[in-house]
Amino acid sequence: MQLQTKAVEKYLAGLYGNVKVTAISELGGIPVSLEDGDKGFGYGKPYLIDFEADGAKKSVVLSSMRVQKGFGHDHFSDRAQILIWQNAVFNNMPKHVKSIDAGYFTRDGELYSAGKADEYFILMDKIEGKEYFLDLEKIKSEGKHTQLDMDRCGALSSYLAGIHAIKHDDRELYLRKIRDLVGHGECIMGLTDSYPDNLDFVSWDDLCEIEKKCVDWRYRIKGKENRLCMAHGDFHPWNIMFREGTDFSVLDRSRGEWGEAADDVSSITINYIFYSMQKYGELAGPFMEMFELFFDNYLGKTGDTELLKVIQPFFIFRALVVASPIWYPNLEPGVRTKLFNFIRNVLDSDDFDYKNVNKYLQ
């Protein structure tokens, strides 16, 4: 990134009116040339900017965050979150240095204000199609599936095999993925915290024991950074839109560009178990066929049998979602009980046996 004087003046003008920058230096005294295109600027360093605004001399400090792996600063969105928060709260504390604004750099070196933002949004293309969960609802209702259902299952499995083949070398990102699986507010501990008190199918002691075993699993698998790959992060039937045949699009990838393949595989396949349990009380019929087809096809294309040794805590995450009285308030109690049997038994399984899932429900 290059700090350009004209870009700084343009940005400051939006805050102060008529502005002329007179000096830029690293905080501590190292001067920076006022020539456009200066190459001394770097992320993470605070810069003192002296300027005149309508004839009055002023000084401000411009600071960004150093691009750093680990400590929850891996993604630019992490760093944006911290700076946006700082701008919102610095001025609320007595004697704290005041924040004037928060902003962002563009790829062209321009500076723009984001300090007045209240909530953020994203604008996306409109796509045609129907959510995949409607297919599963139909199969549950009719008790049968079609060749198209099998073809779509295979297409989803092949899609994951394709994106998971794209690997990435970054130890800190893999560590974070496994850490977030257990401790992130959207994942295991966030879900257990969302469960109400005094449930008849699970107690706080039960949830505590599940969390402890998930921490054990974190230490079993967090060193497998060679598994880091492109991932969707929330690959479930409400985020998949099918059109004609096997043509589909995916929505709302989550929690980072890179992750663990087991996250995506568990996210979609738990739903074959979940829908089947509502229909049959176990994994059976068309849902069993689709579940086993998914794994057979995925493992055949990837050769990733190690997946069966790391998928356990990811299945716990997804099972906690579908067993949740918050997300599924009208679920029959027997289904929840079997889902927690699944959670406990899978946690104690060194190798996930996808050909004999029903033993985990007992």
Backbone hydrogen bonds, N-H to C=O, Kabsch-Sander energy under -0.5 kcal/mol:
donor,donor_aa,acceptor,acceptor_aa,energy
3,L,38,D,-0.6
4,Q,2,Q,-0.8
5,T,3,L,-0.5
8,V,4,Q,-2.3
9,E,5,T,-2.8
10,K,6,K,-2.3
11,Y,7,A,-2.1
12,L,8,V,-2.9
13,A,9,E,-2.0
14,G,10,K,-1.0
14,G,11,Y,-0.9
15,L,12,L,-1.2
16,Y,12,L,-2.9
17,G,13,A,-2.0
20,K,52,E,-2.1
22,T,50,D,-2.6
23,A,50,D,-1.8
24,I,32,V,-0.6
25,S,48,L,-2.2
26,E,30,I,-3.3
27,L,46,P,-2.6
29,G,26,E,-2.6
32,V,24,I,-2.8
38,D,3,L,-0.6
38,D,35,E,-1.2
45,K,42,G,-1.4
47,Y,62,L,-3.1
48,L,25,S,-3.3
49,I,47,Y,-0.5
49,I,60,V,-3.2
50,D,23,A,-3.0
50,D,48,L,-0.6
51,F,58,K,-2.6
52,E,20,K,-2.6
53,A,56,A,-2.8
54,D,18,N,-1.6
54,D,52,E,-0.5
56,A,53,A,-1.8
58,K,51,F,-3.0
60,V,49,I,-2.2
62,L,47,Y,-3.0
62,L,60,V,-0.5
63,S,61,V,-0.5
68,Q,66,R,-0.6
68,Q,73,H,-0.7
73,H,70,G,-1.6
78,D,75,H,-0.9
79,R,75,H,-1.5
80,A,76,F,-2.3
81,Q,77,S,-2.3
82,I,78,D,-1.8
83,L,79,R,-2.2
84,I,80,A,-2.7
85,W,81,Q,-2.2
86,Q,82,I,-2.6
87,N,83,L,-2.2
88,A,84,I,-1.5
89,V,85,W,-1.5
90,F,86,Q,-2.6
92,N,89,V,-1.9
93,M,90,F,-1.3
96,H,93,M,-1.9
104,Y,112,Y,-2.5
106,T,110,E,-2.3
109,G,106,T,-1.7
112,Y,104,Y,-2.5
114,A,102,A,-3.7
115,G,102,A,-1.1
117,A,114,A,-1.5
118,D,119,E,-0.5
130,K,242,F,-2.5
132,Y,237,P,-0.9
132,Y,240,I,-2.2
133,F,237,P,-1.4
134,L,131,E,-1.5
135,D,132,Y,-1.1
136,L,132,Y,-1.4
137,E,133,F,-2.4
138,K,134,L,-1.9
139,I,135,D,-2.2
140,K,136,L,-2.4
141,S,137,E,-2.3
142,E,138,K,-2.7
143,G,139,I,-2.4
144,K,139,I,-0.5
150,M,146,T,-1.6
151,D,147,Q,-2.8
152,R,148,L,-2.8
153,C,149,D,-2.1
154,G,150,M,-2.4
155,A,151,D,-2.3
156,L,152,R,-2.3
157,S,153,C,-2.1
158,S,154,G,-2.6
159,Y,155,A,-2.1
160,L,156,L,-2.1
161,A,157,S,-2.2
162,G,158,S,-2.1
163,I,159,Y,-2.4
164,H,160,L,-2.7
165,A,161,A,-0.7
166,I,163,I,-1.4
167,K,165,A,-0.9
168,H,228,L,-1.8
170,D,168,H,-0.9
174,Y,170,D,-1.6
175,L,171,R,-2.5
176,R,172,E,-2.3
177,K,173,L,-2.2
178,I,174,Y,-2.2
179,R,175,L,-2.5
180,D,176,R,-3.6
181,L,177,K,-1.9
182,V,178,I,-1.1
183,G,179,R,-3.0
184,H,180,D,-2.2
187,C,184,H,-1.5
188,I,181,L,-2.1
189,M,182,V,-2.1
190,G,184,H,-1.3
191,L,187,C,-2.6
192,T,188,I,-2.6
193,D,189,M,-2.0
194,S,190,G,-0.9
194,S,191,L,-0.7
195,Y,191,L,-0.7
195,Y,192,T,-0.9
199,L,202,V,-0.5
207,L,203,S,-2.2
208,C,204,W,-2.7
209,E,205,D,-2.2
210,I,206,D,-2.2
211,E,207,L,-2.5
212,K,208,C,-2.3
213,K,209,E,-2.0
214,C,210,I,-2.0
215,V,211,E,-2.1
216,D,212,K,-1.8
217,W,213,K,-2.1
218,R,214,C,-2.1
219,Y,215,V,-1.7
220,R,216,D,-1.1
221,I,217,W,-1.8
222,K,218,R,-2.0
224,K,221,I,-2.0
225,E,223,G,-1.0
227,R,224,K,-2.3
228,L,225,E,-1.6
229,C,259,G,-2.4
230,M,163,I,-0.6
230,M,166,I,-2.5
231,A,257,E,-1.8
236,H,234,D,-1.8
239,N,236,H,-2.3
240,I,237,P,-0.6
241,M,249,S,-3.0
242,F,130,K,-2.7
242,F,240,I,-0.5
243,R,247,D,-3.3
247,D,244,E,-2.1
249,S,241,M,-2.1
251,L,239,N,-2.5
254,S,232,H,-2.2
259,G,229,C,-3.3
263,D,260,E,-1.6
264,D,260,E,-0.8
265,V,261,A,-2.1
266,S,262,A,-2.3
267,S,263,D,-1.8
268,I,264,D,-1.7
269,T,265,V,-2.2
270,I,266,S,-2.1
271,N,268,I,-1.0
272,Y,268,I,-0.5
272,Y,269,T,-0.8
273,I,269,T,-1.4
274,F,270,I,-2.7
275,Y,271,N,-2.6
276,S,272,Y,-1.7
277,M,273,I,-2.5
278,Q,274,F,-1.5
279,K,275,Y,-1.4
280,Y,276,S,-4.0
281,G,276,S,-0.8
281,G,277,M,-1.0
282,E,276,S,-0.6
284,A,282,E,-0.8
287,F,284,A,-1.0
288,M,284,A,-1.2
289,E,285,G,-1.8
290,M,286,P,-2.2
291,F,287,F,-2.6
292,E,288,M,-2.7
293,L,289,E,-2.2
294,F,290,M,-2.5
295,F,291,F,-1.9
296,D,292,E,-2.9
297,N,293,L,-2.8
298,Y,294,F,-2.5
299,L,295,F,-2.9
300,G,296,D,-2.0
301,K,297,N,-2.0
302,T,298,Y,-2.3
303,G,299,L,-2.6
305,T,303,G,-1.8
307,L,304,D,-1.2
308,L,305,T,-1.4
309,K,306,E,-2.3
310,V,306,E,-0.6
310,V,307,L,-1.3
311,I,307,L,-1.7
315,F,311,I,-2.3
316,I,312,Q,-1.8
317,F,313,P,-2.1
318,R,314,F,-2.1
319,A,315,F,-2.8
320,L,316,I,-2.4
321,V,317,F,-1.1
322,V,318,R,-2.0
323,A,319,A,-2.0
324,S,321,V,-1.2
328,Y,324,S,-2.5
331,L,328,Y,-1.2
335,V,332,E,-1.1
336,R,332,E,-1.4
337,T,333,P,-2.3
338,K,334,G,-2.0
339,L,335,V,-2.1
340,F,336,R,-2.1
341,N,337,T,-1.7
342,F,338,K,-2.5
343,I,339,L,-2.2
344,R,340,F,-2.3
345,N,341,N,-2.7
346,V,342,F,-2.6
347,L,343,I,-2.0
348,D,344,R,-0.9
349,S,346,V,-1.7
350,D,348,D,-0.6
352,F,308,L,-2.9
354,Y,352,F,-1.1
356,N,353,D,-1.6
359,K,356,N,-1.0
360,Y,357,V,-2.2
361,L,358,N,-1.1
362,Q,359,K,-0.6
